[in-house]
């Protein structure tokens, strides 16, 4: 019978740790908690769930801490989570089914990561992460910040989702990662392409848009980044330009994302939005239709479901109405209503078409 260890690194997680552990305690054979310097009740809470609680001196290196946690696991497989992650009831059952039915040749299990949910429990933003790995493969974490897990072998793409539950403290932007990057730069350490991308993200989040743009462009110039990060770099460059009032730069970087892959729905909708604001409704409608080419399909990389469902239909309703193509506008509205009937704009349009038919 195969076994599985849960491995976590934590620090000052008293607000969320119990919720995480309660959601998975009966799904795993062992829980390993590595604490990197908590000053609250985190270790006390962890001790209620496992005797495998270890201290790890923080050295500004997330990979070092995660690799240490993996080294303490004694099971055939390792599941990793963060303290503000949970498995919701449906995903708990799906996990049980997967674990009972999974073949013994699986090396890695990929799961969805739901970053935020709407009021109906549907994901607003999601992507995949490799959550379970075979211990004997000795996969390693790499990168001091925004670490990633090296993996390979037989990968199972599951439908299970891990859900991120934001705590009060996650609503504030920490400067921890920014300080780590800047300390590394000051010490003369050369940034990898991945480091450049994530350092730029930290700069953008802290409102340092000029320097962020410089590092995003350095990252793109290396041509060594993951394609999804290159696409995101274009989006974040556009956001920096918009924050600075440079709308020409905003447009330029949205279109630049097409160098790396076919137009993604989010970019199509953003382009459609600025064309709509200009009154170029026919051109805007073209881009909203392009977004819908992904309707019902799984996107590579990061996904905002709204951009392949109700939002482009909502905007098409507006565009077609302004163009005087009311039959097409009504059809687009009906599709938007199938996805999001309670959205205020959808309800407004419903009243408009009802009045029109009187």
C-alpha positions in Angstrom: 0.0 0.0 0.0 1.6 3.3 -1.1 2.0 6.0 1.5 2.1 9.8 1.3 3.6 12.6 3.4 2.4 16.2 3.6 5.4 18.5 3.7 5.0 22.2 4.6 7.2 25.2 5.5 5.6 27.7 7.9 6.1 30.9 9.7 3.6 32.8 11.9 0.6 30.9 10.4 -1.6 30.6 13.5 -4.5 32.1 11.6 -4.7 29.6 8.9 -2.6 26.5 9.7 -5.3 24.5 11.5 -7.8 25.0 8.6 -5.2 23.6 6.1 -4.3 20.6 8.2 -7.9 19.8 9.0 -8.6 19.6 5.3 -6.0 16.9 4.6 -5.1 15.2 7.9 -7.1 12.1 7.1 -5.8 12.0 3.5 -2.1 11.6 4.3 0.0 9.1 6.3 2.5 11.6 7.7 2.6 15.3 8.3 6.0 17.1 8.3 6.0 20.8 9.4 9.2 22.9 9.1 9.0 26.1 11.0 11.3 29.0 9.8 11.0 31.2 12.9 7.5 31.6 14.1 6.8 33.9 17.0 3.1 33.1 17.4 1.2 29.9 18.1 2.1 28.2 14.8 4.3 25.5 16.3 1.8 24.8 19.1 -1.0 24.3 16.5 1.2 22.1 14.4 2.0 19.9 17.3 -1.7 19.0 17.7 -1.5 17.3 14.3 2.0 15.8 14.2 5.1 15.1 16.2 7.2 15.9 13.1 7.7 19.6 13.7 11.2 20.8 12.9 13.0 24.1 13.2 14.9 25.5 10.2 17.0 28.7 10.5 15.8 31.1 7.9 18.6 31.9 5.4 16.5 33.9 2.8 16.1 30.8 0.7 12.7 29.2 0.2 14.1 26.3 -1.7 16.5 25.4 1.1 13.6 25.2 3.5 11.4 23.2 1.2 14.2 20.7 0.4 14.7 20.3 4.1 11.0 19.5 4.6 11.2 16.9 1.8 14.2 15.3 3.4 12.2 14.6 6.5 9.5 12.7 4.7 9.4 8.9 5.0 6.6 8.0 2.6 6.5 6.8 -1.0 5.1 10.2 -2.2 5.1 13.8 -1.0 2.3 16.3 -1.1 3.3 19.9 -0.5 1.0 22.8 0.5 1.2 26.2 2.0 -0.5 27.1 5.3 -3.2 29.1 3.6 -4.1 26.3 1.2 -7.0 23.9 1.7 -8.8 21.1 -0.1 -12.5 21.7 -0.2 -14.9 18.8 0.3 -15.4 17.9 -3.4 -11.6 18.0 -3.9 -11.1 15.8 -0.8 -13.3 13.2 -2.3 -11.5 13.5 -5.7 -8.2 13.1 -3.8 -9.4 9.9 -2.2 -10.5 8.5 -5.6 -7.3 9.4 -7.2 -5.2 7.9 -4.5 -7.2 4.6 -4.6 -7.1 4.3 -8.4 -3.7 5.8 -9.2 -1.3 3.4 -10.9 2.1 2.8 -9.3 4.1 4.2 -12.2 3.0 7.8 -11.6 5.9 10.1 -10.6 4.1 13.5 -10.4 0.5 14.6 -9.9 -0.6 18.0 -11.2 -3.5 19.8 -9.6 -5.3 23.1 -10.2 -4.5 26.0 -7.9 -7.6 28.2 -7.3 -6.2 31.6 -6.2 -9.5 33.3 -5.6 -13.2 32.3 -5.7 -16.3 34.2 -6.5 -19.4 34.3 -4.2 -20.6 31.1 -5.8 -17.4 29.2 -5.2 -16.2 29.3 -8.8 -12.5 30.1 -9.5 -11.7 33.6 -10.6 -8.0 32.8 -11.3 -6.4 29.4 -11.7 -3.4 27.5 -13.0 -1.7 24.1 -12.5 1.0 23.2 -10.0 2.7 19.8 -9.5 1.5 18.9 -6.0 2.5 15.3 -5.5 5.9 13.8 -6.3 7.4 10.4 -5.9 10.0 10.5 -3.0 12.5 8.1 -4.7 12.9 10.6 -7.6 14.4 13.1 -5.2 13.1 16.1 -7.1 14.6 19.3 -5.8 13.3 22.8 -5.3 15.3 25.6 -7.0 15.4 29.4 -6.5 15.7 31.4 -3.3 12.4 33.3 -4.0 9.4 32.1 -6.0 10.9 28.7 -5.9 10.0 26.0 -8.4 10.1 22.2 -8.2 12.2 20.3 -10.7 10.3 17.3 -11.9 10.0 14.7 -14.6 8.8 11.2 -15.5 5.2 10.1 -15.7 2.9 13.0 -14.9 -0.8 12.6 -14.1 -3.0 15.7 -14.9 -5.7 15.5 -12.2 -8.9 17.5 -11.9 -8.3 18.1 -8.1 -8.0 21.7 -7.0 -6.1 23.2 -4.1 -7.8 26.4 -3.0 -5.9 29.4 -1.6 -7.6 31.0 1.4 -6.4 34.5 2.0 -5.7 35.5 5.6 -5.9 39.1 6.9 -2.1 39.4 6.6 -2.0 38.5 2.9 -4.0 41.6 2.1 -0.9 43.7 2.7 2.1 43.6 0.4 5.2 42.3 2.1 8.7 43.7 1.2 10.3 40.4 2.2 10.9 39.1 -1.3 12.0 42.5 -2.6 14.6 42.7 0.2 15.9 39.2 -0.6 16.4 40.1 -4.3 18.0 43.4 -3.5 20.3 41.8 -1.0 21.4 39.3 -3.6 22.0 42.1 -6.2 24.0 44.1 -3.6 26.2 41.0 -2.9 27.0 40.7 -6.6 24.9 37.6 -7.3 23.8 37.4 -10.9 20.1 37.1 -11.4 18.8 34.3 -13.6 16.1 35.1 -16.2 13.5 33.7 -13.8 14.9 36.0 -11.0 14.6 39.0 -13.3 11.0 38.3 -14.0 10.0 37.8 -10.3 12.1 40.8 -9.2 10.3 42.9 -11.7 7.0 41.6 -10.3 8.0 42.8 -6.8 9.1 46.2 -8.1 5.7 46.6 -9.9 3.8 45.6 -6.8 5.7 48.3 -4.8 4.9 51.0 -7.4 8.5 51.2 -8.8 7.3 51.0 -12.4 10.3 52.4 -14.2 12.7 49.9 -12.7 10.2 47.1 -13.1 9.9 47.8 -16.8 13.7 47.7 -17.1 13.9 44.3 -15.5 10.9 42.9 -17.5 12.7 43.9 -20.7 16.0 42.4 -19.5 14.1 39.2 -18.8 12.5 39.2 -22.3 15.9 40.0 -23.9 17.4 36.8 -22.4 14.9 34.7 -24.4 15.4 32.1 -21.6 12.1 32.4 -19.8 9.1 30.1 -19.7 6.7 31.1 -22.4 4.0 31.8 -19.8 6.3 34.2 -17.9 7.1 36.0 -21.2 3.5 36.5 -21.9 2.9 37.7 -18.4 5.9 40.0 -18.6 4.1 41.7 -21.6 0.9 42.1 -19.5 2.8 43.6 -16.5 4.8 45.9 -18.8 1.4 47.1 -20.1 0.1 47.6 -16.6 3.2 49.6 -15.6 2.7 51.9 -18.7 -0.9 52.4 -17.8 0.0 53.3 -14.2 2.3 55.9 -15.6 -0.3 57.2 -18.1 1.5 55.9 -21.1 -1.4 54.4 -23.1 0.6 54.0 -26.3 3.1 51.8 -24.3 0.1 50.0 -22.8 -1.2 49.0 -26.3 2.3 48.1 -27.6 3.0 45.6 -24.8 -0.4 44.0 -25.1 0.2 43.2 -28.8 3.8 42.2 -28.0 2.5 39.2 -26.1 1.5 37.7 -29.5 5.2 37.1 -30.2 5.2 34.2 -27.7 2.0 32.3 -28.5 -1.4 32.8 -30.1 -3.5 35.6 -28.6 -4.7 34.7 -25.1 -8.2 35.6 -24.1 -7.2 38.1 -21.4 -5.2 40.1 -23.9 -8.0 39.9 -26.5 -10.4 41.3 -24.0 -8.1 44.1 -22.9 -7.5 45.1 -26.5 -11.3 45.0 -27.1 -11.8 47.2 -24.0 -9.6 50.0 -25.2 -11.1 49.9 -28.7 -14.6 50.0 -27.1 -13.5 53.1 -25.1 -12.5 54.7 -28.4 -15.8 53.8 -30.0 -14.2 51.4 -32.5 -17.0 48.9 -31.8 -16.5 46.7 -34.9 -12.8 46.2 -34.2 -13.5 45.6 -30.5 -16.1 43.0 -31.4 -13.4 41.2 -33.4 -11.2 40.8 -30.4 -13.9 39.7 -28.1 -14.8 37.0 -30.6 -11.1 35.9 -30.6 -11.3 35.5 -26.8 -14.2 33.2 -27.2 -12.2 30.9 -29.4 -11.0 29.4 -26.1 -14.5 28.9 -24.7 -14.7 25.5 -23.0 -11.0 24.8 -23.4 -8.3 24.5 -20.9 -5.7 27.3 -21.2 -2.0 26.7 -20.9 -0.5 28.5 -18.0 -2.7 31.0 -16.1 -6.4 31.4 -16.6 -9.1 33.9 -15.8 -12.3 32.1 -16.7 -14.3 35.3 -17.1 -12.3 36.2 -20.2 -13.5 33.0 -22.0 -17.1 33.1 -20.8 -19.4 35.9 -19.7 -17.2 38.9 -20.1 -16.6 38.8 -23.9 -20.3 38.1 -24.4 -21.2 41.0 -22.2 -19.0 43.3 -24.2 -20.2 41.9 -27.5 -23.7 42.9 -26.4 -22.6 46.5 -26.0 -20.6 46.5 -29.3 -23.4 45.0 -31.4 -26.0 47.3 -29.8 -23.9 50.4 -30.7 -23.5 49.0 -34.2 -27.3 48.6 -34.5 -27.0 44.8 -34.8 -29.7 44.1 -32.2 -30.3 40.5 -33.0 -26.6 39.7 -32.5 -26.6 41.8 -29.4 -29.5 39.9 -27.9 -27.8 36.5 -28.8 -24.6 37.7 -27.1 -26.6 38.8 -24.0 -28.3 35.5 -23.7 -24.9 33.7 -23.7 -23.6 36.1 -21.0 -26.7 35.4 -19.0 -26.1 31.7 -19.1 -22.8 32.2 -17.4 -23.5 35.2 -15.1 -27.2 36.0 -14.8 -26.7 38.1 -11.6 -24.1 40.5 -12.9 -25.5 44.0 -12.7 -24.7 44.7 -16.4 -26.3 41.5 -17.5 -29.4 42.3 -15.5 -29.5 45.8 -17.0 -29.3 44.3 -20.5 -32.0 41.8 -19.7 -34.3 44.7 -18.8 -33.3 46.6 -21.9 -34.2 43.7 -24.2 -37.4 43.0 -22.3 -38.5 46.6 -22.8 -37.5 46.4 -26.5 -39.8 43.4 -27.1 -42.9 45.2 -25.6 
